[in-house]
């Protein structure tokens, strides 16, 4: 089914970058559509407490998501649910295909974000939702007084590990190195928390369970080669991110790992297509940086669309 309306800009994704782009584009009087396959907010929805976003000493992810969504919609932007499967870029009008409908637009801002990397070990897929999780905020409350393991050593692993102590009897962080990579303030909280323990220099070899749920974790020390099995009620995995960009591979705008390459104006290798937020090749993936990306892309889309309309009118 083809949507007859031609939008000035279609934004794919409604995380902080996408919602900010919608705000700036619609405020510039562009006919703006934001397409999202889930709820507005992206990874923010899965964050318990946000303490590093300007203007708030602390705010929950769902609260900030709702605030941003209201701001994004206030100047007339439209919102549609859809799972984008690809973009056709021949001619001046771009075709954005979803599983049920095709939209037309003069410009596109990709804000699809990233997703959690999997360990790729036996038992991970089998016990997903039955003790294996990638979201402490989503699933933590199901593990009251349980013994949990968090895999990883970065900001997300440590922050969510501490969060899980609100429910769990004990949380053990398993890290492949002998020191955490998380920010110092997050490390300090973990080290001071009596419910948090650590297994250093180790990786997960297998996740075991019964017919119902996870029961054990097989852990290998990368320095000594020692393998041991430890009882576990749940495993929360935070070992990095992968870009949500496979549907754009044919456009030639990604690097070998799938991250979308842009310049400082958020322009990709395809004229009229921009990328913002966590899907973009960058060194810092935070709410604040996604918001900056979104503002820039919204303004650049405005300039592009205005120039394109002038060119089309002169034909």
C-alpha positions as CSV (number, residue, x, y, z in Angstrom):
1,X,0.0,0.0,0.0
2,X,1.4,3.4,-1.0
3,X,0.9,6.4,1.2
4,X,0.0,9.3,-1.2
5,X,1.2,12.1,1.0
6,X,4.7,13.3,0.3
7,X,6.4,14.2,3.6
8,X,9.3,16.7,3.7
9,X,11.1,14.4,6.1
10,X,10.5,10.9,7.4
11,X,12.3,10.0,10.6
12,X,12.9,6.3,11.2
13,X,13.0,5.7,15.0
14,X,11.9,7.6,18.0
15,X,14.7,7.5,20.5
16,X,16.1,10.8,21.8
17,X,17.8,11.5,18.4
18,X,14.8,10.8,16.4
19,X,12.4,12.8,18.6
20,X,14.8,15.8,18.7
21,X,15.0,15.7,14.9
22,X,11.2,15.6,14.7
23,X,11.0,18.6,17.0
24,X,13.5,20.7,15.0
25,X,12.1,19.6,11.6
26,X,8.4,20.3,12.5
27,X,9.3,23.6,14.2
28,X,10.9,24.6,10.9
29,X,7.5,24.0,9.3
30,X,8.5,20.8,7.5
31,X,5.8,18.1,7.1
32,X,7.3,15.5,9.4
33,X,6.5,11.9,10.0
34,X,8.2,9.7,12.7
35,X,8.0,6.0,12.2
36,X,8.6,3.6,15.1
37,X,8.1,-0.1,15.6
38,X,7.8,0.1,19.4
39,X,7.1,2.8,22.0
40,X,8.7,6.2,21.8
41,X,12.0,6.4,23.8
42,X,14.2,3.7,22.4
43,X,16.8,2.4,24.9
44,X,15.7,5.3,27.3
45,X,12.7,3.2,28.2
46,X,15.0,0.5,29.5
47,X,17.0,2.8,31.8
48,X,16.0,3.1,35.5
49,X,17.7,6.4,36.5
50,X,19.3,9.0,34.2
51,X,21.6,11.3,36.0
52,X,23.7,12.8,33.2
53,X,21.1,14.6,31.1
54,X,21.2,18.4,31.5
55,X,18.3,19.9,33.4
56,X,17.6,16.9,35.6
57,X,19.5,15.8,38.7
58,X,17.8,12.4,38.2
59,X,14.9,11.3,36.0
60,X,13.6,7.8,35.0
61,X,14.0,6.7,31.4
62,X,10.2,6.3,30.8
63,X,9.6,9.8,32.2
64,X,12.2,11.5,30.0
65,X,10.9,9.5,27.0
66,X,7.4,10.8,27.6
67,X,8.6,14.4,28.0
68,X,10.6,14.2,24.8
69,X,7.7,12.7,22.9
70,X,5.4,15.5,24.0
71,X,8.0,18.0,22.9
72,X,8.5,16.3,19.5
73,X,4.8,16.3,18.7
74,X,4.0,19.9,19.7
75,X,4.6,21.5,16.3
76,X,2.5,19.1,14.2
77,X,4.8,16.2,13.6
78,X,2.9,12.9,12.8
79,X,3.6,9.5,14.4
80,X,3.1,6.1,12.8
81,X,3.8,2.6,14.0
82,X,5.8,0.6,11.4
83,X,8.8,-1.7,10.9
84,X,10.9,-0.2,8.2
85,X,12.4,-2.8,5.8
86,X,14.3,-0.5,3.3
87,X,14.6,2.7,1.4
88,X,14.5,3.3,-2.4
89,X,16.4,6.5,-3.3
90,X,16.0,6.8,-7.1
91,X,14.8,10.2,-8.1
92,X,14.0,13.2,-5.9
93,X,11.4,11.4,-3.8
94,X,12.5,8.6,-1.5
95,X,10.4,5.6,-0.8
96,X,10.4,4.3,2.8
97,X,9.1,0.7,2.9
98,X,7.6,-0.8,6.0
99,X,6.1,-4.3,6.4
100,X,2.6,-2.9,5.6
101,X,2.9,0.4,3.8
102,X,5.3,2.6,1.7
103,X,5.8,6.3,2.6
104,X,7.2,9.0,0.4
105,X,9.5,11.8,1.5
106,X,12.0,14.3,0.2
107,X,14.4,13.5,3.0
108,X,15.0,10.8,5.6
109,X,16.6,10.8,9.0
110,X,17.7,7.4,10.3
111,X,17.5,7.1,14.0
112,X,17.1,3.4,14.5
113,X,19.6,3.1,17.3
114,X,21.4,-0.1,18.3
115,X,20.7,-3.4,20.1
116,X,22.5,-5.5,22.7
117,X,25.2,-7.8,21.4
118,X,24.6,-11.5,22.4
119,X,27.3,-13.7,23.9
120,X,26.6,-16.4,21.4
121,X,27.1,-19.2,23.9
122,X,25.0,-22.4,24.3
123,X,21.8,-21.8,26.3
124,X,21.6,-18.1,25.6
125,X,18.9,-18.2,23.0
126,X,17.2,-21.2,24.7
127,X,16.7,-19.4,28.0
128,X,16.0,-15.9,26.7
129,X,13.0,-14.7,28.7
130,X,13.5,-17.7,31.1
131,X,16.4,-16.3,33.1
132,X,18.4,-14.6,30.3
133,X,17.7,-10.9,29.9
134,X,19.3,-7.8,28.4
135,X,17.2,-5.3,30.4
136,X,17.3,-5.0,34.2
137,X,14.6,-2.4,34.3
138,X,12.3,-4.7,32.3
139,X,12.9,-7.9,34.2
140,X,14.6,-7.1,37.5
141,X,11.4,-7.3,39.5
142,X,11.0,-10.9,38.5
143,X,14.1,-11.9,40.4
144,X,13.3,-10.9,44.0
145,X,15.7,-12.5,46.5
146,X,17.5,-14.4,43.7
147,X,21.2,-14.8,42.8
148,X,21.9,-12.9,39.6
149,X,24.9,-12.6,37.3
150,X,25.7,-9.5,35.1
151,X,28.0,-10.1,32.2
152,X,30.1,-7.1,31.2
153,X,32.2,-4.3,32.6
154,X,31.1,-1.1,31.0
155,X,28.6,1.6,32.1
156,X,25.5,-0.4,31.4
157,X,26.7,-3.6,33.1
158,X,27.8,-1.8,36.3
159,X,24.8,0.6,36.5
160,X,22.2,-2.1,35.8
161,X,24.0,-4.5,38.2
162,X,23.7,-2.0,41.0
163,X,20.0,-1.5,40.1
164,X,19.4,-5.2,40.3
165,X,20.4,-5.2,44.0
166,X,17.1,-3.5,44.7
167,X,15.5,-6.9,44.0
168,X,18.2,-9.6,44.1
169,X,19.8,-11.3,47.1
170,X,23.2,-11.1,45.4
171,X,24.5,-9.7,42.1
172,X,27.8,-11.0,40.6
173,X,29.5,-9.0,37.8
174,X,31.5,-11.2,35.4
175,X,34.1,-9.3,33.4
176,X,36.7,-10.6,31.0
177,X,39.4,-8.2,32.3
178,X,40.8,-7.4,35.8
179,X,39.3,-3.9,35.9
180,X,36.0,-2.3,35.0
181,X,35.6,0.0,32.1
182,X,32.6,1.9,33.6
183,X,32.8,5.5,34.7
184,X,34.5,6.0,38.1
185,X,31.3,7.1,39.9
186,X,29.5,3.9,38.7
187,X,32.4,1.7,39.8
188,X,32.4,3.3,43.3
189,X,28.8,2.6,43.7
190,X,29.3,-1.1,42.8
191,X,32.3,-1.5,45.0
192,X,30.5,0.0,48.0
193,X,27.4,-2.1,47.5
194,X,27.5,-5.1,49.8
195,X,25.3,-7.1,47.5
196,X,27.7,-6.8,44.5
197,X,30.5,-9.3,44.0
198,X,32.9,-9.8,41.0
199,X,34.4,-12.6,39.0
200,X,37.4,-11.1,37.2
201,X,39.3,-12.3,34.1
202,X,36.4,-14.6,33.1
203,X,34.0,-15.3,30.3
204,X,30.8,-17.2,30.1
205,X,31.1,-20.6,28.3
206,X,27.5,-21.8,28.7
207,X,24.2,-21.0,30.3
208,X,22.5,-24.1,31.7
209,X,19.0,-24.7,33.0
210,X,16.1,-27.1,33.4
211,X,12.9,-27.3,31.4
212,X,11.7,-24.1,33.1
213,X,14.6,-21.7,33.7
214,X,18.3,-20.9,34.1
215,X,20.0,-22.8,36.9
216,X,23.7,-22.6,36.3
217,X,26.5,-20.6,34.6
218,X,29.7,-22.1,33.2
219,X,32.5,-19.6,33.6
220,X,36.1,-19.8,32.3
221,X,39.1,-17.9,33.6
222,X,40.9,-16.5,30.6
223,X,44.2,-16.4,32.4
224,X,44.3,-19.8,34.1
225,X,41.9,-21.7,31.9
226,X,40.0,-22.9,34.9
227,X,36.3,-23.7,34.1
228,X,33.7,-23.8,36.9
229,X,30.0,-24.1,37.2
230,X,28.2,-21.7,39.5
231,X,24.5,-21.7,40.5
232,X,22.5,-18.8,38.9
233,X,18.9,-17.8,38.9
234,X,19.3,-15.2,36.2
235,X,21.8,-13.8,33.7
236,X,21.8,-10.1,32.5
237,X,24.0,-9.5,29.5
238,X,25.7,-6.2,28.7
239,X,28.6,-6.9,26.3
240,X,28.3,-4.1,23.8
241,X,26.0,-2.8,21.1
242,X,25.3,-3.5,17.4
243,X,23.8,-1.0,15.0
244,X,20.2,-1.5,13.9
245,X,21.0,-0.9,10.2
246,X,20.8,-4.1,8.2
247,X,17.8,-2.7,6.3
248,X,20.0,0.1,4.9
249,X,23.0,-1.9,3.8
250,X,22.1,-1.7,0.1
251,X,22.4,2.1,0.3
252,X,26.2,2.0,0.9
253,X,26.1,4.3,3.9
254,X,27.5,1.9,6.5
255,X,31.0,0.7,7.5
256,X,32.0,-3.0,7.6
257,X,30.4,-3.3,11.1
258,X,27.1,-1.8,10.1
259,X,27.5,1.7,11.7
260,X,26.2,4.5,9.5
261,X,29.0,6.9,8.5
262,X,28.1,10.6,8.5
263,X,29.9,14.0,8.5
264,X,29.4,16.6,11.2
265,X,26.2,17.7,9.6
266,X,24.8,14.2,10.0
267,X,24.8,13.7,6.2
268,X,25.4,10.2,4.8
269,X,26.8,9.2,1.5
270,X,23.3,9.5,0.0
271,X,22.1,13.0,-0.6
272,X,19.0,13.8,1.5
273,X,19.5,10.9,4.0
274,X,20.9,11.7,7.5
275,X,21.7,9.5,10.5
276,X,21.6,10.4,14.2
277,X,22.1,8.7,17.6
278,X,23.4,5.3,18.4
279,X,23.2,3.9,14.8
280,X,25.8,6.4,13.7
281,X,29.6,5.8,13.8
282,X,30.8,7.8,16.8
283,X,32.8,7.5,20.0
284,X,30.2,8.5,22.5
285,X,26.6,7.1,22.6
286,X,24.6,9.0,25.1
287,X,21.2,10.6,25.3
288,X,22.9,14.1,25.2
289,X,24.9,13.3,22.1
290,X,21.8,11.8,20.3
291,X,19.9,15.0,21.1
292,X,22.7,17.1,19.5
293,X,22.7,14.8,16.4
294,X,18.9,15.1,16.1
295,X,18.9,18.9,16.3
296,X,21.6,19.2,13.6
297,X,19.9,16.7,11.3
298,X,16.5,18.4,11.7
299,X,18.0,21.7,10.6
300,X,20.0,20.2,7.7
301,X,16.9,18.4,6.4
302,X,15.1,21.8,6.4
303,X,17.9,23.4,4.3
304,X,18.0,20.4,1.9
305,X,14.2,20.2,1.4
306,X,13.9,24.0,0.8
307,X,16.7,23.9,-1.8
308,X,15.1,20.8,-3.5
309,X,11.7,22.4,-3.7
310,X,13.2,25.5,-5.3
311,X,14.9,23.3,-7.9
312,X,11.7,21.4,-8.6
313,X,9.7,24.6,-8.9
314,X,12.2,25.9,-11.5
315,X,11.9,22.9,-13.8
